[in-house]
Amino acid sequence: MPIKKTLKDAYSLKTPEDSINLYKSWAATYDNDFAKENDYRSPIEIAKYFKKYSDHDDTPILDVGAGTGLVGEHLNDPMREIDAIDISLEMLDIARFKNCYSKLIEADLTKKLLINNDHYGSIVSAGTFTHGHIGPDVFDELLRVTKSGGLFVLTIHSKLFKKARFDKKLIEIKSNITRPNFHEIQVYGNNPDIDHGSDKVIITVFRKR
Ligand SMILES: C[S@@+](CC[C@H](N)C(=O)[O-])C[C@H]1O[C@@H](n2cnc3c(N)ncnc32)[C@H](O)[C@@H]1O
């Protein structure tokens, strides 16, 4: 029987290759033994804040680190094109069957993306700007592929906001973005994990100027 994956496995990743390996073996059980069991709230909260801040011009949408497609499912908007991007083919293969994405893009977000400038009207992301995954430098490519006026709604792990210099990055790019709004939320409704059960993320919302 495969060993159950935990947050400890996810938070101890160091490289994009580590992500490929971990999520390859986690994809099939991620929705049930991680998301459902722990009442993982980030995707539904991202969908909620996206709906609060978006208007009809904010399309197409790019779901960054889309994984098995939980954000796409919660956005649940057949009128808007949503694309998923992720380094893990196995996670995207689960997302494929949810029929909420127009396109699935297998790519490493820490590299230059094969996406035209000014293409997306929104960037959404849950659970991916976190320990051992992707950091603030990825904002540069995401800004490049987003249209002027495009909306960003992302979770950033609270413990990393300063430590990984997301705060500094938002200052560095401040002439390219509107003043961000922040909403801190609890990630899990029901996670008994002694180290991470009370983890929080900062939902960060801004527009590209
Ligand atoms: C915790 S999962 C979150 C998935 C989904 N957004 C959710 O909330 O359930 C993090 C995702 O980030 C992806 N990821 C990690 N590093 C990446 C990278 N360098 N480029 C693209 N995706 C990456 C992983 O493959 C994984 O699917």
The ligand as an SDF file (V2000), in Angstrom:
LIG
                    3D

 27 29  0  0  0  0  0  0  0  0999 V2000
   -0.3950   22.1750   -3.0360 C   0  0  0  0  0  0  0  0  0  0  0  0
   -0.6010   21.9180   -4.7560 S   0  0  0  0  0  0  0  0  0  0  0  0
   -1.9450   23.0670   -5.0670 C   0  0  0  0  0  0  0  0  0  0  0  0
   -2.8080   22.5860   -6.2000 C   0  0  0  0  0  0  0  0  0  0  0  0
   -4.1220   23.3550   -6.3330 C   0  0  0  0  0  0  0  0  0  0  0  0
   -3.9180   24.7120   -6.7100 N   0  0  0  0  0  0  0  0  0  0  0  0
   -4.8930   23.2560   -5.0520 C   0  0  0  0  0  0  0  0  0  0  0  0
   -5.0780   24.2810   -4.3700 O   0  0  0  0  0  0  0  0  0  0  0  0
   -5.3160   22.1350   -4.7140 O   0  0  0  0  0  0  0  0  0  0  0  0
    0.7740   22.7800   -5.4810 C   0  0  0  0  0  0  0  0  0  0  0  0
    0.9080   22.5780   -6.9890 C   0  0  0  0  0  0  0  0  0  0  0  0
    2.0030   23.3820   -7.4430 O   0  0  0  0  0  0  0  0  0  0  0  0
    2.6570   22.6710   -8.4800 C   0  0  0  0  0  0  0  0  0  0  0  0
    4.0300   23.1710   -8.6300 N   0  0  0  0  0  0  0  0  0  0  0  0
    5.0350   23.1190   -7.7230 C   0  0  0  0  0  0  0  0  0  0  0  0
    6.1500   23.6650   -8.2340 N   0  0  0  0  0  0  0  0  0  0  0  0
    5.8410   24.0760   -9.4840 C   0  0  0  0  0  0  0  0  0  0  0  0
    6.5920   24.7100  -10.5350 C   0  0  0  0  0  0  0  0  0  0  0  0
    7.8800   25.0310  -10.3960 N   0  0  0  0  0  0  0  0  0  0  0  0
    5.9600   24.9780  -11.6960 N   0  0  0  0  0  0  0  0  0  0  0  0
    4.6370   24.6510  -11.8640 C   0  0  0  0  0  0  0  0  0  0  0  0
    3.8860   24.0530  -10.9220 N   0  0  0  0  0  0  0  0  0  0  0  0
    4.4920   23.7680   -9.7370 C   0  0  0  0  0  0  0  0  0  0  0  0
    2.5900   21.2180   -8.0190 C   0  0  0  0  0  0  0  0  0  0  0  0
    2.8070   20.3090   -9.0730 O   0  0  0  0  0  0  0  0  0  0  0  0
    1.1960   21.1500   -7.3900 C   0  0  0  0  0  0  0  0  0  0  0  0
    0.2310   20.6820   -8.2960 O   0  0  0  0  0  0  0  0  0  0  0  0
  1  2  1  0
  2  3  1  0
  2 10  1  0
  3  4  1  0
  4  5  1  0
  5  6  1  0
  5  7  1  0
  7  8  2  0
  7  9  1  0
 10 11  1  0
 11 12  1  0
 11 26  1  0
 12 13  1  0
 13 14  1  0
 13 24  1  0
 14 15  1  0
 14 23  1  0
 15 16  2  0
 16 17  1  0
 17 18  1  0
 17 23  2  0
 18 19  1  0
 18 20  2  0
 20 21  1  0
 21 22  2  0
 22 23  1  0
 24 25  1  0
 24 26  1  0
 26 27  1  0
M  CHG  2   2   1   9  -1
M  END
$$$$
